[in-house]
C-alpha cells in the first residue's frame, strides 16, 4: 500500500501474522487527556470471562481521524450493501457497544 504525502511515498508493510487479523466482538474505550485506549475483546456468549485480544493506544487527534474514516467507510459499505441494522437499542452511558448485556463500569 502506497500513500503519497508531500511528494514522498510511504510504503506500508504488513507481516503475515498481523495480516490474519484478530477477531473482536467487543471494544472497551477509555481515555485520558493525552490518549485514547481501545481494548479489542473477544467474548463468547454464556462465558463469564472475556479476553483482551489487542490494545490500541493513540492520541486524541488520531482517534478523531479514525472516527471520521470509520464513518466514511460505513457510509460507503451501506451504499454498496445496504443499511447495517443494529438489533439492540443504543447502550446506556458507561456501557460497552456489544450484543451482550454487560456494563464496563469498574473495568480498569
TABEL-V380388 format. One record per pair of residues at least 24 apart in sequence whose C-alpha atoms are under 8 Angstrom apart, sorted by the first residue. I is the first residue (numbers start at 1). J is the second residue. D is the distance in whole Angstrom. If there is no record, write none. Layout:
# TABEL-V380388
i = [I I]
j = [J J]
d = [D D]
This chain:
# TABEL-V380388
i = [22 22 23 24 25 26 26 26 27 27 27 28 28 28 34 34 35 35 36 36 45]
j = [53 54 53 53 98 96 97 98 96 97 98 96 97 104 59 60 59 60 60 63 100]
d = [7 8 8 7 7 7 7 5 7 7 8 6 8 7 6 7 5 6 6 7 8]
